[in-house]
Amino acid sequence: MQSLGSFRSAPLVAGLLACSGISSAAAQGPLDEAQRAGRSESSLPQASEDFFNAIDDLGHDEKAFGKEPALRDEDKRALIASLKTF
């Protein structure tokens, strides 16, 4: 007759085996829309227009603020990387 200890450890072993596959997938993080569609970063060109400075109907106080400085490519990549963490 087998001891009760071996039966009690069976669910624990099964749970650990099941979770081992989950941890490797979770370490990569969730896929965004482009990744799910099979698109690479190079297939999504950045916009060339200056959206923030070309907005119509700005109030007087908004116009007085001045022109928004353009982001460098390095800053854009850092911003995108930080947004992907949410």
C-alpha positions, 0 to 999 in steps of 0.5 A, a space after each residue: 500500500 502506498 503512503 498518503 504523502 505520495 498522493 498529496 504531492 501529486 497535485 503540487 507536481 502537476 501544478 509546477 509542471 503546468 506553470 513552468 510553460 506559463 512563466 516563459 511566455 509571461 517573461 516575453 510580455 503580451 503581444 501588441 497589435 502589430 506583433 499579432 499581425 506579424 508587422 515589424 517596427 520597420 513596416 510602420 513608418 513614423 509620421 512626418 507631420 508636426 501634429 502638435 504645432 499644427 493644431 487649429 483653434 488654439 486659445 490665446 494662452 495656448 498660442 502664448 506658450 510657444 512652439 512645442 519642441 520636436 522630439 528626437 528619434 532617441 526620445 521617441 523610442 524611449 517614450 514608446 518603450 515606456 508606453 509598452 510597459 503599461 
